[in-house]
Amino acid sequence: MIQTVYRRRCRTLVEIGTYDGVHAQHMIETAGIFHPISDVEYFGFDLFELLTDDDLEKEFSKKPPSLAEVAQRLEGTGANVGLSVGYTSETLPKFVREKRNSGTAIDFVFIDGGHSIETITSDWSYVRELMNVNTVVLFDDYYSNTEPEVQEVGCRQLVDKLDRREYDVEVLEPEDHFTKEWGILKVRMVRATLRSR
Ligand SMILES: C[S@@+](CC[C@H](N)C(=O)[O-])C[C@H]1O[C@@H](n2cnc3c(N)ncnc32)[C@H](O)[C@@H]1O
């Protein structure tokens, strides 16, 4: 994630699933290496206090701290920070419409919010509308497992079906391993860009 922001000198960042804002802070600081920090824009999406126990289970998620805590952390960076609270199925459509209408180019999108296939598919359907030839989209949670526990979560089903004539898609190294009650969860990230014609 940081390498991608660094190598591509990204300035406008979108993160779906801001969580505690630690990675957001690192991404913003990385963007600030190449751009005045006041020009760096970060747009984060999360449920924060609205996340229910049902969401936690359905979205295979983690419980974030409060909005106030995360906002304080990110505002301290000096970047332009916008945090949007709510289900991305409701918050992303308006954001995408506004950015398209204002012609704002987004350099980097990290899709790491809800992990149900339904939510990832919905997030991608809006994010793809934001892409131009310079936009890079990073998906977290590409699971290489065959266990039934992870067949209905993660981005693999979506990524494997992406049209390679339209997108350049790379499943990235390294593979991370996390111990779960049922075994080892094997996770990789995926990078997608529009193919230049
Ligand atoms: C895995 S964490 C994100 C981690 C973060 N990207 C990082 O790198 O540290 C997933 C986050 O997505 C949020 N989330 C889950 N489902 C969501 C949904 N449907 N809409 C918005 N946010 C959601 C959760 O509240 C949680 O904070």
The ligand as an SDF file (V2000), in Angstrom:
LIG
                    3D

 27 29  0  0  0  0  0  0  0  0999 V2000
  -10.2720   -4.3760    7.9480 C   0  0  0  0  0  0  0  0  0  0  0  0
  -10.8340   -2.8570    8.5890 S   0  0  0  0  0  0  0  0  0  0  0  0
   -9.9500   -1.6720    7.6220 C   0  0  0  0  0  0  0  0  0  0  0  0
   -8.4650   -1.6260    7.9200 C   0  0  0  0  0  0  0  0  0  0  0  0
   -7.7560   -0.4160    7.3470 C   0  0  0  0  0  0  0  0  0  0  0  0
   -8.0050   -0.2530    5.9290 N   0  0  0  0  0  0  0  0  0  0  0  0
   -6.2710   -0.5190    7.5960 C   0  0  0  0  0  0  0  0  0  0  0  0
   -5.5150   -0.7090    6.6260 O   0  0  0  0  0  0  0  0  0  0  0  0
   -5.8800   -0.4300    8.7570 O   0  0  0  0  0  0  0  0  0  0  0  0
  -12.4420   -2.7580    7.8850 C   0  0  0  0  0  0  0  0  0  0  0  0
  -13.2080   -1.4910    8.2530 C   0  0  0  0  0  0  0  0  0  0  0  0
  -14.3530   -1.4060    7.3870 O   0  0  0  0  0  0  0  0  0  0  0  0
  -15.4630   -0.9370    8.1090 C   0  0  0  0  0  0  0  0  0  0  0  0
  -16.6690   -1.4580    7.4300 N   0  0  0  0  0  0  0  0  0  0  0  0
  -17.1030   -2.7470    7.4150 C   0  0  0  0  0  0  0  0  0  0  0  0
  -18.2170   -2.8490    6.6610 N   0  0  0  0  0  0  0  0  0  0  0  0
  -18.4880   -1.6110    6.1830 C   0  0  0  0  0  0  0  0  0  0  0  0
  -19.5070   -1.0680    5.3400 C   0  0  0  0  0  0  0  0  0  0  0  0
  -20.4750   -1.8470    4.8190 N   0  0  0  0  0  0  0  0  0  0  0  0
  -19.4950    0.2630    5.0680 N   0  0  0  0  0  0  0  0  0  0  0  0
  -18.5130    1.0560    5.5990 C   0  0  0  0  0  0  0  0  0  0  0  0
  -17.5140    0.5880    6.3890 N   0  0  0  0  0  0  0  0  0  0  0  0
  -17.5020   -0.7210    6.6750 C   0  0  0  0  0  0  0  0  0  0  0  0
  -15.2760   -1.4470    9.5290 C   0  0  0  0  0  0  0  0  0  0  0  0
  -15.9020   -0.5990   10.4620 O   0  0  0  0  0  0  0  0  0  0  0  0
  -13.7380   -1.4690    9.6960 C   0  0  0  0  0  0  0  0  0  0  0  0
  -13.2550   -0.3380   10.3610 O   0  0  0  0  0  0  0  0  0  0  0  0
  1  2  1  0
  2  3  1  0
  2 10  1  0
  3  4  1  0
  4  5  1  0
  5  6  1  0
  5  7  1  0
  7  8  2  0
  7  9  1  0
 10 11  1  0
 11 12  1  0
 11 26  1  0
 12 13  1  0
 13 14  1  0
 13 24  1  0
 14 15  1  0
 14 23  1  0
 15 16  2  0
 16 17  1  0
 17 18  1  0
 17 23  2  0
 18 19  1  0
 18 20  2  0
 20 21  1  0
 21 22  2  0
 22 23  1  0
 24 25  1  0
 24 26  1  0
 26 27  1  0
M  CHG  2   2   1   9  -1
M  END
$$$$
